[in-house]
Every structure is written in C-alpha cells, then in structure tokens.
C-alpha cells in the first residue's frame, strides 16, 4: 500500500539519480488524505468479504435450509429475529415520566446531575482531545518531544471502552428482545468512525474553537440537503436562525489576530475534514433513526455500533502495523496513556448521560445543555491553550449561540402550540 505514493514521489529524484529523502517518505505517511485512503482500504478488506458472505447466505435461502451450530449466529447477523415495528417510538426511548409537584426536588436534582455529568464528561473530553492532537509528549530542554499522529488509534480506544460499558449495561439490565440484523449496524459504525477520525484529524489544521463552531453550524448543510433532496419546507425562524449561524461563523473565521499561532489558522485541509465530519455524522444519525424502527433500546444501539467499530478499527490498525506503534508510544509516554484512557472514559460516560438525559427530560433540555457545553468548551480552550479571539470573533461566537438558543426556544413553542390545537388544525404556517 505504500508502493504507489513512494513511486510517485520518487519519479523526480529517480530522474536525477538521487535517493528519496526520508522527510519526503514521512510526509506521505503523515498526510491526512493518504491516511484516509489507507484506513478506508483496511475497512474495505473487512466490509467486502462480509458483504459477499451476506449475499451468499441470502441467495442460498439459509434461513430455511441452514442447520448446525453456526445457524443462530448467522441468523442473528444476516436475517435478525423480528420484523420492524410500525411505530418508530416502539424502538426508541421509553416514554419519560412528567415531573409532578411532589417530586419537584427530585427532578431538579436529576437535572443538575445530568447537566453536571454532561458538562464534566464532554468538557474534559474536549480539553484532552486538543491536548493529545496538538501538543508533544516527552519534551525536555534538549528534546522537543514527539506528537501522537494516529487518530484511528484514539477512535479505537474510545470504541473499545464504549463497547465494554454498553455490553455490561445490557447484561445487567433488562433490554427489549433484539431483532435487527447485526450487519445493519456496520453502516452506522463505518460512518461513525470516519466522522470521529475526521474530528480528531481536523485539530491538526484548525483550532478547537473553529471545530466547535463547525459542529454548531451543522444545521445549515442539513437544511440544504433537506431542501434539495427531500423537498422539505422549513419555518421562517429556521431560515432566520440558519442565517444568523452562518453570519456568526463567518465573523469568527474572518476575524484575524496579529499574534495568532500558525497551528490555529484555518486551512483548506481543516475545512475539508470538518466537512467530512459533518457529512459522516449526519449519515450516522439518519441511519440510526432508521434502525430504531426495530425494537431496541439506545444502549443496544450503542453496543451494536461499537461492536463493528472495534472490528473495523482493530483490523485496519493490525493491517497497517499501527497498533503496535501506538502501544509503543503509549509505553514511552505514561502521560499519553493517562490521557487516552481518560478520553475514552469521558466518551463512554458521555454517551450514557446523553441517553439518560433525553429519557428523563427530552431532547429540548438536552440540546440546551449541550449548547452551553459548546460555549464553555470554546472558553476553556482559549484559557488553557491560549487561542486568541478578537472582538469581532467573540461577537461571531455570541451570534452563533444566540441563534442556537433561539432555535431551541422556537421549536419548543411550536410543539406546545401543536399540542393545544385540535387534531384537524395545522399548528404552523409553512413557508
């Protein structure tokens, strides 16, 4: 897999009768696009044989003709055991209980617990993410140290712990009878690990505040795709908030500080990686919504997706020989080991807090908490890592988060109005 780029890089030097410089060889291995295709080739080496096996079992009508000790495993992986539910809510979160006056104090305590858990998990995760991807380890007065470069290993660390936590939770608590074919989780898994990889890799080219704002502006491409592909119509306040978000992001990106460090300058590679993150992440959420038409709990979804995520990442790492390299890096730098483990713990705990918060208080409260988390993450990153934000950039950040809160408020008001209106009336006026 290294032959083609090395041959292309060596053409000028071969013509001049010179050897390939070592720095040139390293630049190929460190370039994000090269790494992306190498990782994709590793995933394809697992996906393609799996796809051929699934087609083989389906053509053989294995569900009626199959026998033997492997039959239950193949049946579960390829065919599943139940038909889809007609109502999506049957496979989603269980109905949440509305708070009563007698349990107000308990509800307040739960809300504080959920907000604190989400903030602690994801703020710590964000700070560590930037530390691991942008700073060196083992630096001394004479040695500048070395950076950790393999984003895929961090994705693997996150997924293996999430897989363990979800598996233990499913084993210790009562879960719905699983009916979805296991292979269907692989699509969401593949897009999930690619979005996570793009998220880690983007920090090599853009600042953490820029990455956070890019996540906050994800609503804009989602609306554009909905308008172009699905012919969806949106309310006036959705267009207004999308416009405000785009203005705020533009103000932040166009603002410049004279002493800004080169590592925080937005580059074309960073923009492409952030776009890849948004695209892959949007596919993941849409595919998971489709999977919830089967009867399953969110923790079962978490377990199924992370099973394939671990399989894809460890397979690709082993094929590249990068797993041992990352383990050796971890052995050389105990600080990196602590950061990688804590990063994985925060990621897994954060997912559990997400499920619990939405179950107890609904999506609107969860969105508000996570929007506040994004604002705090930008503030923490600027304080800890010294990112410079101009007055214009600060106003842009304020505009973005004002638009996000306005969006949450307008959506909650629309839902309340729709509940009060008779069934035959239209609660909102389409644009």
N, C-alpha and C positions, 0 to 999 in steps of 0.2 A: 504493500500500500504506500510505501514511501518512495518507490522507484520512480513513478511518473513525475511528481514535483521535483525530485532531485535531478532527473534527466533534463527537465525544462530549465531548471536553474543553472545547470552545468553547460548548456549549449554555448553561451558566450565564452565561458572560461575554457571549454574544450577547444573552441576555435582558436583561442590564443595560446593553447598548450599549457594552461595553468591548472592547478588543482582547485577544488571547490573550497572556499573559505569555510571554516567551522561556523562563523557567525551567520552565514547565509543558510546553512543547514538548520541552525536553531531557529532562524526567523520563520522558515516554513512550518516547523513544528509548533510554533507559538501563535501563528496567525489564526484568528478565530474562524475564518471561513474554511481553512484546511481542517481544523479540529472538528468543525461541524460535520463535514463530509466523512471524516474518519469515524466519528461517533455514529452517524447515520448508517454507514456501512456495517458497523457492528450490530446495530439494531436490525438491519435487513437480514443479517445472517441468522437471526432467530425468527423474525417475522415471516420470511419467505417459506422456510420449511414448515412452520406452523400453519401457514395458510394452505399449503399443499396437503398437509395431513387432514385439515378440516374438510377440504373439498373431497378428499378421498373417502372419508367416513360418511359424508353426506351422500355421495354418489352410490356407495355400497348399501345405503339404507341401513346403516349399522344399528340404528335404534330398534329395528325389528329382528335383524339377523345376528346381532352381536351376542357373544357369550364369553364367559371366562372371568378371571379375577380382575381384569382391567376394565370390564364393562361399566361399573359405576363411575370410575374416574373419567372415562371417555364420554359417557353420557352427560356428566355434570359439566365438563369442559366445552363440549361441542353443541349439545342439544338443550341442556337445562332440564328442569323438572316441573315447571309450571308455565301456564300461559300468562300473557300480560294482563295487568289489571286495567279495567276500563276507565278507572279514575286515577289520575296521577297522584292524588293525595293519599291513596291507599298505600303507596310505596314510599311516600316521603315522610316527613317528620310527623310524629303522633300529635294529635290536637293538643295545643297548650291550654292550660287552665288559666282563666282570667283571675286576676287578683281580687280578693274580697276585702271588705273593711277590716275583718277580724285578722287577716294575715298581711296587713299593710307593712308592718315592721319586718316581717319575714321576706316579703317581696323586695323591700328596699335593701335588705341585707344581701339577697341573691343578686340584685342588680349591681351593687357595689362589688360583690365578689366576682361577677362576670366581667365588669369593666376593668377591675384591677388585674384579673388573670389575663385578659386580652392585651391590656397595655403592657404588662410586665413581660409576657411571652414575646410579643412582636416588636416591642421597642428594643429588648435585649437582642433579639434575632437580627434586627436591622443594624444595630451598632456592631455586632460581631461579624455580620456579613461584610460590612465595609472594611473592618479591620483585617479580615482574612484575605480579601481580594486586592487590597490596595497598599498594605504595609508589609515590610520584610520581617523575617524571623531570624534570630541568631545574630543580630547586628552588634558589633563591638566597635571600639575606637579605630581598629585597623581593618576590620572586615565589615562591609556594608550589609552583609546578610543575604538571604535569598527569599524570593517571593514564592508562594504556592500558586501554581498555574493551572492545575487540573480542576476545572469547575465540575466535571462529571463525578469526581470522587465525592465532592461535597453533596451533590444530589443523591448519590448512593447512600451516604451516611444518614441523610435526612430520611430517606425512604425506608431503610432497614429498621430504624427505630420506630417510625410510624407504623410499619407493618407489625412489629412486635407488640406495640401498645394496642393497636386495633385487634390483633389476634387474641390477646389476653382479655380484652374487654368483651369480645364476642363469646369467648369460652366461659367467662364468669357471669354473664348476664343473659337473660332470655332474649332471643332475637327472632324475627319472623323467619318462616321456612324459606330458604333461599331457592329461587327458581330461575334466575338469569343464567344463560350460558356463560361460562367463565371467560371465554375468549373475547367477549364483547368488552370486558374491562380493559383489554390491551390497547384499544384505540384511545381511550381517555388517558391511559397510563403513558403512552408514547407522546401524546401532545403535552402532558403534564411535565414529563422530564425534560422535554425540549424547551418548554416555557421557563422552567426553573434554570436550565443551563443558560439560556439567553439572559435571564435576570442576573445571574452571577457574572457572566462574561461581560455584560454591559458596563459593570463597575470599573472595568479596565479602561474604559473610554469616556464615560460620563460621570458626573458627580452623583452622589447619593440623592441630594435634593432633586436633581433633574430626573432621576429614576422614579422617585416618589410622585412627582408631578405627572410623569408619563402614565403611571398607573391610574392616577386620579382622572386623567383625560381619556380613559379608555371608553367612556360613554360616547365619545364623538364618532370613532370608527364603527362602533356597534350600531348607532343610529343610521349612519350612512349605508352600512350593509343591509340593515332592515328596510331602508327606503328603496334601495336599488334592487335587491334580490327578492325580498318578501313583499314589497309594495305596502309596507306598513305606514300608517299615518300616526303622527305624533301631535301632542298638545302644544299650545303656544309657549307654555312655561318650559317644556322640554327643549324647544328650539332656543329659548332665551338663555337657559342655563348652559346649554352646549356652547352658545356663542360667548357667554361670559368665561367659560372654562378655556376656550381657545384664545381669548384675549389675554387672560391671566397667564397662561403658559407662554404665549408669545412675548409678553412683557418680561417674564423671568428669563427666557432663553436669549432675548435680545439685549438684556442688561449686561453690562461688562464692568469688571473692576480692574484697575490698573495692576494690582498685585495678585491677580488670580493665578494660581499654580497651573502648570500645563496639564497635570493629571486630571483637573476638574473641568477642562474645556470640552464642550460637547463636540464630538467628531462625527463624521459620516458613519463610521462603523458602529458607534454607540447608538445612533438613530436607527440604523438597520436592525440591531439587536433588540432594541426596545420595541420596534415594530413587530419583530418576530415573537417577542414575549406576549404582546397584546393579541396577536393572531392565534398563537397556540393556546393561550389561556382562554380565549373566547370559545375556541372549539371544545376545550375540556369541559367548560361549564355547560355548553349546549348538549354535548354527548351525555354527560351525567344526568341532565334533566330527562333525556330520552330513556336512559336506563332506569330511572325511578318509576317508569310505568310498570316495571316488575315490582313485586312486593319485596322491599328490602329496607333496612334502616341505613342512615348515613354512615354508621360505623362499619356496616357490611360493605358499603361502597368504598370507604376508606381502606378496608382490608383488601378488597378485590383489586383496586387500582394499584396499591402498593406492592402486591404480590408480583405483578408484571413489571412494575418499576424496578424492583430489586433484580428480577431476572434480566431485564434489558441492560441495566447499568453494570451489573457484575459481569455479564457476558462480554459486553463491549470493553470493559476495563481489562479483563483477562486476555482478550484477543490482542489488545494493544500493548500488554505488559505494563500498563499504567497503574494497576492495583498495587503491585509490589513497590513501585517507585513512590507512590503516595504513602504507603505504610512505612517505608524507609524515611521519608520526610517527616512523618509523624514521630518516628523513633528518635530522629535527630533533634526535634524541637518539641519538647513536652508542652510548651505553651500553646502550640498549634493543636496538639491533641486535646487539651482542655477546651480550646475554642471550638473545635469541630464537634466534640461531644455535646457541649452546651448549646451549640447551634441546632443540633438535631433534637435535643430535649425541648427547646423552645418551639421548634417547628411542630413536633408531635403534640405537645400540650396545647399549643395554639389551635390546632385543628379540633381537639376535644372541646375547648372553650367555645369555638365557633358553633358546634352542634348544640351545645347546652344553652348558649345564649339565644339562638334562634328558636329553640324549643320552648324556652321559658318566656321570652319577651317579644319574639317576632323579628322580622327582617329589618323593620324601620329602626328599632333601637340598636340593633347590631350595626347597621350602616352608620349611625351617628357615632357610635363608639369607635369604629374603625376609621372614620373620617378624622376624628380627633387624634387618633393614633398616628395618622399620616402627618398631621401638623406637628405633633410632638416629635416625630421621627426627624423631620427636617430641622427643627430647633436643636435637638440633641446632636445631630450630625454636624451642624455648624459650630456648636460649642465645643465638641470633643475633637473634631478633626480640622477645625479652622477654616471651613468653607466661607468664602466672602460673598455676601449677598448685598447688593446695592439697594438704595431706597426704591428704585423702580422695580427691582426684582422682588423685594418684600411686598410691594403693592400687588404685584402679579400673583404671588402666593396667596395673599389675602383675598383677591378676587376669585381665585380658583376655589378656595374653601367656602367662601360665601355662596358661590354658585352651587356647590355640593349640598350645603345645608338647606338652601332654598329648594333644591330638587327634592330632598327628603321631606321637607315640610309640605310642599305642594302635593306630593304623592300621597302623604297621609291624609291630607284634607280631601283629596279626591276619593279615597277609599271610604272615608266617613260619610261623604255625601252619597256615594253609591249605595251604602247600607240603609240610608234613611229613605231613599226614593222607592216608589213602587216598582215591582218586577218589570213592568212593561215600559217604564220610562227610561230614557237614556240619561245617565248621570253626568256625562260630559259632552261637550261640543267638539267634534273632531275638526282639526284644521284641514 
